[in-house]
Amino acid sequence: MAATPTRERLAQARVLVVGDAMLDRYWFGTVERISPEAPVPVVRVTREEERLGGAANVAFNVQALGARATLLTVVGSDDAARKLRGLLEHHGVAALLGNDPQLYTIVKLRVIGRAQQLLRVDFENQPDHEVLQSMLADFERVLPEHDAVLFSDYGKGGLTHIPRMISLARAAGKPVLVDPKGSDYGRYAGATVITPNRAELAQVIGAWSDDAQLEARAQALRERLGLEGVVLTRSEEGMSLFDAAGHAQVPAQAREVFDVTGAGDTVIATLAAMLACGLDLRAAMPIANRAGAVVVGKFGTASVSYEELFP
């Protein structure tokens, strides 16, 4: 398989994205004074914008590359869910949206003044039950139509019990990618690859003093969980892959970092699209690294096109 998939090959690749979807809301405005009520800036809002967030942004990133994505998630019965549905339709992302009246569809509101994020307000509630359990039948039904499965875990309760879905996907011969959260990586056992950042990995294996210690601990984790690879995103240090062949590293490529919001979404979406095209992890990682470098030069939750990735 060539290291650069053609546009035609990518258009045939299908990725099933499962996880916590959210709505990213932005209020843009001008800041000209400090409030007389408290030492905070007064923002006069001049523009509002809504974008896909969380697992929905991951699915959008898969689609933006030229592959096809299906989003499987659970949302509430509220206005945010309706707006999320509308955005998914607008961007052509196929969606299987379960409905849970007890759930608030997650909204992250960011207040922006003079191109700086001043405040973020999160609207959410923690479900008292496994919200995606009801979607297992839908997962099994659409699984054969897809070439790769991506679990986007934001630690919001939607993916508390994913081992069953992972085992079904692996039994069907599909590569499984996980963007992990929390300290219990045991539930990701059997996946193809996990993509933690430095803080997320340190939460599980502890802080490391040098690269040799990092590699030993990452390989021990990989073997314990039965993974093919651990892809570590390292910001200004690029990305590292730990697999059965050892350790591979690609340097960071970002020329200018404007906003890291959603960069991890772009990286794992690109990895998934490449694996869905038949590339292996070692061929896919430099491409995903390049995608991350492009997206941090944009504002907010953004995406990368085929033309930007393969100029």
N, C-alpha and C positions, 0 to 999 in steps of 0.2 A: 504493500500500500504506500502510495506516494505521501510524502510528509505534508504536502499542501493539497487538501481535497478540492476538487473542482466545484464550481458553483452548482453544477448539476447534481453532483454526488451529495453535496450538503443539503440540497432541496429535498432529497429523498430521506434524509436522516430524521428520525422522530424520537424525541426525548419526552419521557413522562416525568413531570415535576410534581413532587408531593411535599406539602409542608404548610407552614404558617404564612398565609397571605395577609397583606396589609395595604392600607391606602396611605401614601405619602402626600401630605398637604403642605403647601408653602404659602406664606404670606410675605410678600415683598413690599418694602416701604422705605421711606426716608427718615433719617434720624437727625433732628436739628436742635433738640434740647433735652434736658434732664427733667424728669417729673418733679413737681414741687411736693408730691405726696410721699415719695420714697426715692432713694438714690438709684434710680433706674432710668434708662433711656426711654423716651416717648417715640414710638414708631407710628408714623402715619402711613397706613397700608394703602398702596396704590395698585396692587395687582395680586390676584390669587391664582394658584396653580395646583393641580392634582396629578399625581403620577402613581404608577403601580409600584408597590413596595413589597419587601420580603420575598416569599416564594413566587409571587406574581411578577416581581421584577426579574427574578431568575428566568422565568418562562419567557418574559419579554426579551431578555438578552439572547436566549436561544433563538427566538424568532428573528431578532434583528440581524443575527449572523447569516440568516438564510436557511436555517434548519426549521423543523416544525416542532412545536411544543404543545403538550396538553398539560394543563394545570389541574391537579386534584387537591381540593382543599375544602374546609368548612368555614362558613361565614355566618354572621348573625342575620336577624331579620330587621335590618335598619337601613338608613339612608346611605351609610358608607358602603354597605354591601351592594346596593343598587349602583352606586357610582363606580365601584370596583368592576362590577359586571359590564358596565358600559365601556370602561376603559379597555377591558380585555377584548370586547367585541371590536372596538375601534382599531386595536392593534392586531386583530386577526389571530389572537391566541385562543385555541380551543380550551374550554373549561368545563370541568365537572365540579360544580359548586354544591356541596351539601349545605343544608340549612339547619341551624341550631338556635332556636329562639332565646336560649339562656346565654348565648354568647354575644359579646360586643365585637363587631368587626374592628380589628385593630387599626387605629389611626395615629400616625405620627405627624404632629404639626410642628413645622419649623418656621420661626419668625426670622426674616432676613432683613438686615439694614446695611446699606453700603457694601453689598456683596459679602457680608459677614453674618454667620449664624449667631443670633443673639440668644435664642431660647428654643428648647424643644419641649413640647408637651405631648405626652403619650396618653391615649384613650384606650383602655383595655380592661378586661377582667380575666381572672384565672379560672378556667373551667374546672368543675368538680368531678368531671368524668372524661373518658377518652373520646374526644370529639371525632377522630378519624376512624374509630372502630366501625362506625356505621357505613363507611365508604369502602370497606374491604371487598365487597362483592363487585363494586365498580372498578376497583383496582385490578382484580382478577380478570374482569371482562375485557378491559382495554390493554392489559399488559402485552398480549401477543402482537399488538399492532405497533409496538415501540421497539427501538433499537438500544435504548439505554434508560435507566431509571435514576433520578436525582432526588435525594431527600434534603430539603432545605429546612434545617432545624433552627428556629430562633428562640427555643426555650420557652415558648408560650403555651405549651401543653398539648399542642396538636400532634406531636410525634412521640408521645410518652411510650407507646408500645409499638415500635416499628419492626421488631425482629421477624414477625410473621411475613410482613411485606418484603423484607430483605430476602428471606429464605425462598419465597415464591418467585421473586425476580431472578435469583441465582439459579434456582432449579430450572427456570425457563431459558437459562444461558445468557441473560442480559447483564451487562456491566452495571454495577450499582455504585453511585457516588454519593457521599454524605458530607454536607457542611455541618460540622458538629457543634453542640453546645453543652455546657455543664461539665460535671466531673465523672459521670458514669458513661464511659465509652463502650461498656459491655454490651449495650443494646445495639451497637453498630456492628457486632461480630458477624463475619461472613461477607461484609461489603467488599467491593473491589478496591475502593480508595476513599480515604477521608481527607478533608482539606482544612485543617485548623490553621489559625494564625498563631503567632508566638505566644500571646497571652493565653489563648485557649489550650494550646498544647502544654504549656507550663502548669496549668491548673491540674492536668492529669499526670504528667511525668515528673513534675517538679522543675524548679529553675536549674539550668545547666550552666557550667562554668566555661566550657569550650565546646568546639564542634565535635570532638571525639566523644565526649560524654553525651551530647545531644544525639549523635548517631546511634550509640549503644542503646540508649533509652527508647528512641523512636523505633529501632528495629525490634526491640523486646516487645513493645506495644503492638507492632504490626504482626509479629508472630503469635502473640497471645490472642489477638482478635481474629486471626486467620485472614488478614487483608493482603491484597497484592501490593498495595503501596500506601504510603503516607506522604501527602504533598503538603509541605509547610510553606505558608506565605510569610515572607520576612520583610515586608515593606522595602526599605532602602537597600536591603541585602538580597533582594530578588526572591527566588523560590528554590526549595530543596525537595528532591524526591528520594524517599527511602524505600527500596524494593529488594527483591531477592538477589538482584545483581549488585547491590551495594547502595551507593549514594551518588546522586547527580545533582548538580547545582546550576542554575541560570541566574546571571546578574540582573539587577533592576534596570529597566530601560526608560523609566519616566524622565522626561526632560524638565517638566514643570509640574509639580503637584499642586493642584488647585483645590480638590475636594476628594476625600477618600470614601465618601458615602457610597455604599453599594459596590465598591471595587471587588469585594469577595464574591458577590453575586455574579459579576462579569467573569471572574476567573473560573468558577466552577461551572458556569453555563457553557463557557468555551471548551473546557475539558470534556464535558458531557457530549457536546456536539461533535468534537473530534473523535471520541471513543465510539459514538454512534455511527461515525463514518468508517470505523474499522482501524483507526490509528491506535497504537499502544501508548502507554503512559509516558514513555520516554520521548516519543515523537510529539505527543500532545502538549506536554508541559511548557516548552518554549513558546508555543503559540498562545497558550493561556496567559503566560507571563507578559507577552506583547499586548494582549487585549487589556490586561490590568493597567499597563503603562499608558495606554491611550485613554482609558476611562477616567483616570485620576486627574487628567487635564481638563475635565468637563465639570460643570456644576451639578450637584445633587445626584440623585439616582439616575444614572445614564446608561447608555448601551454603546456597542461597537458594531459597525457594519462590516460586511465582507471586504468592501473596498479599503476601509481603514486598516483592516487586519492583514490583507494581502495586496498591498499597493502595487 
